[in-house]
Amino acid sequence: MRQYYILTLDPRASEVFNFIREHALTIEVHLNRTRFWVPDGIELTEFILRFGDVCAPVDPQENRATGRRDA
């Protein structure tokens, strides 16, 4: 599974939220963004084609407290 996020104020957030609901994805809601996990396969392909320009992947090596990559 790959982890992505969408900023709450993004104009296309409602489209992404509909995709999340339709595919019953796991989510974590935060004040300014929503993180979610997309499984590999057809769902990931569809997701990237539709929303790759508005949803950023979460770097698994990034320290979320500092915003820096761990070595």
KEMAR-685035 format. One record per residue: residue number from 1; chain; y, z, x of N, C-alpha, C in turn. Coordinates in Angstrom, 3 decimals. Each point is the difference from the previous one (the first is absolute). Layout:
N
@i: NUM ch: A nnorth: Y nup: Z neast: X canorth: Y caup: Z caeast: X cnorth: Y cup: Z ceast: X
...
REM end
This chain:
71
@i: 1 ch: A nnorth: -1.190 nup: 0.000 neast: 0.839 canorth: 1.190 caup: 0.000 caeast: -0.839 cnorth: 1.238 cup: 0.000 ceast: 0.873
@i: 2 ch: A nnorth: 1.006 nup: -0.653 neast: -0.501 canorth: 1.268 caup: -0.046 caeast: 0.729 cnorth: 1.071 cup: 0.694 ceast: -0.823
@i: 3 ch: A nnorth: 0.880 nup: 0.679 neast: 0.696 canorth: 1.041 caup: 0.784 caeast: -0.661 cnorth: 1.338 cup: -0.726 ceast: 0.078
@i: 4 ch: A nnorth: 0.703 nup: -0.033 neast: -1.151 canorth: 1.300 caup: -0.641 caeast: -0.109 cnorth: 0.947 cup: 0.939 ceast: -0.730
@i: 5 ch: A nnorth: 1.292 nup: -0.386 neast: 0.001 canorth: 0.954 caup: 0.749 caeast: -0.809 cnorth: 1.037 cup: -0.948 ceast: -0.589
@i: 6 ch: A nnorth: 0.589 nup: 0.453 neast: -1.100 canorth: 1.105 caup: -0.717 caeast: -0.648 cnorth: 1.118 cup: 1.016 ceast: -0.204
@i: 7 ch: A nnorth: 1.218 nup: -0.394 neast: 0.306 canorth: 1.145 caup: 0.883 caeast: -0.236 cnorth: 0.295 cup: 0.051 ceast: -1.493
@i: 8 ch: A nnorth: 0.320 nup: 1.157 neast: -0.494 canorth: 0.219 caup: 0.215 caeast: -1.429 cnorth: 1.086 cup: -0.895 ceast: -0.567
@i: 9 ch: A nnorth: 1.062 nup: -0.248 neast: 0.763 canorth: 1.118 caup: -0.798 caeast: -0.508 cnorth: -0.152 cup: -1.502 ceast: 0.238
@i: 10 ch: A nnorth: -1.136 nup: -0.426 neast: 0.526 canorth: -0.222 caup: -1.434 caeast: 0.213 cnorth: -0.002 cup: -0.717 ceast: -1.356
@i: 11 ch: A nnorth: 0.688 nup: -1.125 neast: -0.123 canorth: 0.063 caup: -0.719 caeast: -1.277 cnorth: -1.366 cup: -0.444 ceast: -0.532
@i: 12 ch: A nnorth: -0.988 nup: -0.136 neast: 0.878 canorth: -1.325 caup: -0.438 caeast: -0.441 cnorth: -0.996 cup: 1.151 ceast: -0.130
@i: 13 ch: A nnorth: 0.495 nup: 1.235 neast: 0.076 canorth: -0.887 caup: 1.162 caeast: -0.067 cnorth: -0.832 cup: 0.020 ceast: -1.276
@i: 14 ch: A nnorth: 0.582 nup: -0.359 neast: -1.121 canorth: -0.762 caup: 0.043 caeast: -1.265 cnorth: -1.166 cup: -0.985 ceast: 0.035
@i: 15 ch: A nnorth: 0.170 nup: -1.156 neast: 0.634 canorth: -1.109 caup: -0.955 caeast: 0.148 cnorth: -1.120 cup: 0.605 ceast: 0.840
@i: 16 ch: A nnorth: 0.386 nup: 0.668 neast: 1.073 canorth: -0.996 caup: 0.631 caeast: 0.877 cnorth: -0.705 cup: 1.122 ceast: -0.744
@i: 17 ch: A nnorth: 0.739 nup: 0.802 neast: -0.765 canorth: -0.613 caup: 1.083 caeast: -0.772 cnorth: -0.995 cup: -0.548 ceast: -1.019
@i: 18 ch: A nnorth: 0.306 nup: -1.148 neast: -0.608 canorth: -0.942 caup: -0.626 caeast: -0.929 cnorth: -1.277 cup: -0.416 ceast: 0.727
@i: 19 ch: A nnorth: 0.141 nup: -0.558 neast: 1.198 canorth: -1.162 caup: -0.372 caeast: 0.808 cnorth: -0.831 cup: 1.239 ceast: 0.313
@i: 20 ch: A nnorth: 0.666 nup: 1.084 neast: 0.392 canorth: -0.694 caup: 1.252 caeast: 0.323 cnorth: -0.792 cup: 0.488 ceast: -1.207
@i: 21 ch: A nnorth: 0.611 nup: -0.026 neast: -1.184 canorth: -0.695 caup: 0.433 caeast: -1.227 cnorth: -1.170 cup: -0.916 ceast: -0.335
@i: 22 ch: A nnorth: 0.238 nup: -1.314 neast: 0.058 canorth: -1.046 caup: -0.971 caeast: -0.345 cnorth: -1.239 cup: 0.146 ceast: 0.878
@i: 23 ch: A nnorth: 0.196 nup: 0.359 neast: 1.254 canorth: -1.103 caup: 0.096 caeast: 0.945 cnorth: -0.422 cup: 1.444 ceast: 0.271
@i: 24 ch: A nnorth: 0.578 nup: 0.948 neast: -0.740 canorth: -0.350 caup: 1.421 caeast: 0.104 cnorth: 0.005 cup: 0.480 ceast: 1.457
@i: 25 ch: A nnorth: 1.082 nup: -0.312 neast: 0.710 canorth: 0.112 caup: 0.389 caeast: 1.406 cnorth: 0.388 cup: 1.467 ceast: 0.131
@i: 26 ch: A nnorth: -0.408 nup: 0.608 neast: 1.088 canorth: 0.387 caup: 1.369 caeast: 0.330 cnorth: 1.444 cup: -0.012 ceast: 0.480
@i: 27 ch: A nnorth: 0.814 nup: 0.944 neast: -0.498 canorth: 1.417 caup: 0.037 caeast: 0.372 cnorth: 0.432 cup: 1.401 ceast: 0.395
@i: 28 ch: A nnorth: 1.099 nup: 0.057 neast: 0.734 canorth: 0.730 caup: 1.240 caeast: 0.307 cnorth: 1.459 cup: -0.280 ceast: -0.317
@i: 29 ch: A nnorth: 0.546 nup: 0.721 neast: -0.957 canorth: 1.387 caup: -0.217 caeast: -0.411 cnorth: 0.904 cup: 0.957 ceast: 0.764
@i: 30 ch: A nnorth: 1.054 nup: -0.543 neast: 0.588 canorth: 1.011 caup: 0.777 caeast: 0.711 cnorth: 1.354 cup: -0.307 ceast: -0.625
@i: 31 ch: A nnorth: 1.036 nup: 0.692 neast: 0.407 canorth: 1.321 caup: -0.211 caeast: -0.598 cnorth: 0.501 cup: -1.427 ceast: 0.151
@i: 32 ch: A nnorth: -0.073 nup: -0.551 neast: 1.193 canorth: 0.596 caup: -1.316 caeast: 0.214 cnorth: -1.009 cup: -1.121 ceast: 0.213
@i: 33 ch: A nnorth: -1.280 nup: 0.324 neast: -0.062 canorth: -1.013 caup: -1.046 caeast: 0.166 cnorth: -1.314 cup: 0.431 ceast: -0.632
@i: 34 ch: A nnorth: -0.856 nup: -0.973 neast: -0.196 canorth: -1.357 caup: 0.254 caeast: -0.470 cnorth: -0.955 cup: -0.633 ceast: 0.996
@i: 35 ch: A nnorth: -0.913 nup: 0.816 neast: 0.511 canorth: -1.033 caup: -0.514 caeast: 0.905 cnorth: -1.258 cup: -0.252 ceast: -0.805
@i: 36 ch: A nnorth: -0.751 nup: -1.028 neast: 0.405 canorth: -1.235 caup: -0.317 caeast: -0.716 cnorth: -0.957 cup: -0.719 ceast: 0.932
@i: 37 ch: A nnorth: -1.269 nup: -0.006 neast: -0.377 canorth: -1.059 caup: -0.575 caeast: 0.809 cnorth: -0.590 cup: -1.201 ceast: -0.726
@i: 38 ch: A nnorth: -0.120 nup: -1.119 neast: 0.725 canorth: -0.555 caup: -1.223 caeast: -0.562 cnorth: -1.317 cup: -0.287 ceast: 0.715
@i: 39 ch: A nnorth: -1.093 nup: -0.146 neast: -0.772 canorth: -1.288 caup: -0.279 caeast: 0.654 cnorth: -0.048 cup: -1.415 ceast: 0.563
@i: 40 ch: A nnorth: -0.783 nup: -0.181 neast: 1.055 canorth: -0.206 caup: -1.333 caeast: 0.571 cnorth: -0.694 cup: -0.879 ceast: -1.029
@i: 41 ch: A nnorth: 0.222 nup: -1.291 neast: 0.120 canorth: -0.654 caup: -0.942 caeast: -0.912 cnorth: 1.020 cup: -0.733 ceast: -0.853
@i: 42 ch: A nnorth: -0.428 nup: -0.388 neast: -1.185 canorth: 0.844 caup: -0.792 caeast: -0.905 cnorth: 1.290 cup: 0.735 ceast: -0.367
@i: 43 ch: A nnorth: -0.080 nup: 1.308 neast: -0.241 canorth: 1.202 caup: 0.758 caeast: -0.362 cnorth: 1.043 cup: -0.062 ceast: 1.105
@i: 44 ch: A nnorth: -0.453 nup: 0.152 neast: 1.251 canorth: 0.929 caup: -0.038 caeast: 1.136 cnorth: 0.629 cup: -1.387 ceast: 0.137
@i: 45 ch: A nnorth: -0.808 nup: -1.039 neast: -0.141 canorth: 0.525 caup: -1.368 caeast: 0.094 cnorth: 1.051 cup: -0.247 ceast: -1.066
@i: 46 ch: A nnorth: -0.305 nup: 0.356 neast: -1.239 canorth: 0.958 caup: -0.177 caeast: -1.095 cnorth: 1.265 cup: 0.814 ceast: 0.258
@i: 47 ch: A nnorth: -0.181 nup: 1.244 neast: 0.431 canorth: 1.141 caup: 0.874 caeast: 0.258 cnorth: 0.925 cup: -0.591 ceast: 1.066
@i: 48 ch: A nnorth: -0.577 nup: -0.424 neast: 1.123 canorth: 0.819 caup: -0.534 caeast: 1.094 cnorth: 0.726 cup: -1.269 ceast: -0.432
@i: 49 ch: A nnorth: -0.689 nup: -0.871 neast: -0.736 canorth: 0.646 caup: -1.232 caeast: -0.465 cnorth: 1.156 cup: 0.292 ceast: -0.951
@i: 50 ch: A nnorth: -0.161 nup: 1.003 neast: -0.860 canorth: 1.037 caup: 0.301 caeast: -0.991 cnorth: 1.094 cup: 0.915 ceast: 0.531
@i: 51 ch: A nnorth: -0.365 nup: 0.970 neast: 0.827 canorth: 0.953 caup: 1.059 caeast: 0.348 cnorth: 0.158 cup: 0.250 ceast: 1.502
@i: 52 ch: A nnorth: -0.546 nup: -0.854 neast: 0.831 canorth: 0.102 caup: 0.196 caeast: 1.442 cnorth: 1.423 cup: 0.026 ceast: 0.515
@i: 53 ch: A nnorth: 0.919 nup: -0.585 neast: -0.762 canorth: 1.401 caup: -0.030 caeast: 0.432 cnorth: 0.790 cup: 1.234 ceast: -0.429
@i: 54 ch: A nnorth: -0.562 nup: 0.826 neast: -0.898 canorth: 0.748 caup: 1.170 caeast: -0.481 cnorth: -0.683 cup: 1.334 ceast: 0.297
@i: 55 ch: A nnorth: -1.281 nup: -0.025 neast: 0.346 canorth: -0.734 caup: 1.236 caeast: 0.287 cnorth: -0.385 cup: 0.022 ceast: 1.470
@i: 56 ch: A nnorth: 0.431 nup: 1.026 neast: 0.679 canorth: -0.294 caup: 0.120 caeast: 1.427 cnorth: -1.302 cup: 0.771 ceast: 0.207
@i: 57 ch: A nnorth: -0.774 nup: -0.403 neast: 1.010 canorth: -1.192 caup: 0.791 caeast: 0.314 cnorth: 0.390 cup: 1.302 ceast: 0.677
@i: 58 ch: A nnorth: -0.803 nup: 1.029 neast: -0.211 canorth: 0.210 caup: 1.281 caeast: 0.665 cnorth: -0.793 cup: -0.038 ceast: 1.303
@i: 59 ch: A nnorth: 0.669 nup: 0.227 neast: 1.108 canorth: -0.646 caup: 0.001 caeast: 1.313 cnorth: -0.778 cup: 1.303 ceast: 0.155
@i: 60 ch: A nnorth: -1.335 nup: -0.069 neast: 0.149 canorth: -0.794 caup: 1.234 caeast: 0.097 cnorth: 0.304 cup: 0.822 ceast: 1.245
@i: 61 ch: A nnorth: 0.629 nup: -0.605 neast: 1.014 canorth: 0.324 caup: 0.741 caeast: 1.221 cnorth: 1.419 cup: 0.555 ceast: -0.022
@i: 62 ch: A nnorth: 0.730 nup: -0.231 neast: -1.085 canorth: 1.369 caup: 0.512 caeast: -0.082 cnorth: -0.004 cup: 1.450 ceast: -0.450
@i: 63 ch: A nnorth: 0.736 nup: 0.817 neast: 0.707 canorth: 0.179 caup: 1.397 caeast: -0.386 cnorth: 0.989 cup: 0.008 ceast: -1.155
@i: 64 ch: A nnorth: -0.435 nup: 0.402 neast: -1.184 canorth: 0.855 caup: -0.069 caeast: -1.180 cnorth: 1.152 cup: 0.993 ceast: 0.041
@i: 65 ch: A nnorth: -0.118 nup: 1.031 neast: 0.799 canorth: 1.082 caup: 0.968 caeast: 0.100 cnorth: 1.141 cup: -0.519 ceast: 0.874
@i: 66 ch: A nnorth: -0.359 nup: -0.737 neast: 1.067 canorth: 1.039 caup: -0.461 caeast: 0.928 cnorth: 0.309 cup: -1.474 ceast: -0.154
@i: 67 ch: A nnorth: -0.920 nup: -0.763 neast: -0.610 canorth: 0.197 caup: -1.437 caeast: -0.133 cnorth: -0.333 cup: -0.763 ceast: 1.279
@i: 68 ch: A nnorth: -0.594 nup: 0.663 neast: 0.958 canorth: -0.350 caup: -0.641 caeast: 1.269 cnorth: -1.515 cup: -0.176 ceast: 0.106
@i: 69 ch: A nnorth: -0.369 nup: -1.012 neast: 0.772 canorth: -1.434 caup: -0.239 caeast: 0.241 cnorth: -0.544 cup: 1.016 ceast: 0.991
@i: 70 ch: A nnorth: -1.178 nup: 0.526 neast: -0.326 canorth: -0.683 caup: 0.880 caeast: 0.933 cnorth: -0.637 cup: -0.852 ceast: 1.082
@i: 71 ch: A nnorth: -0.009 nup: 0.509 neast: 1.199 canorth: -0.572 caup: -0.770 caeast: 1.130 cnorth: -1.505 cup: 0.070 ceast: -0.005
REM end
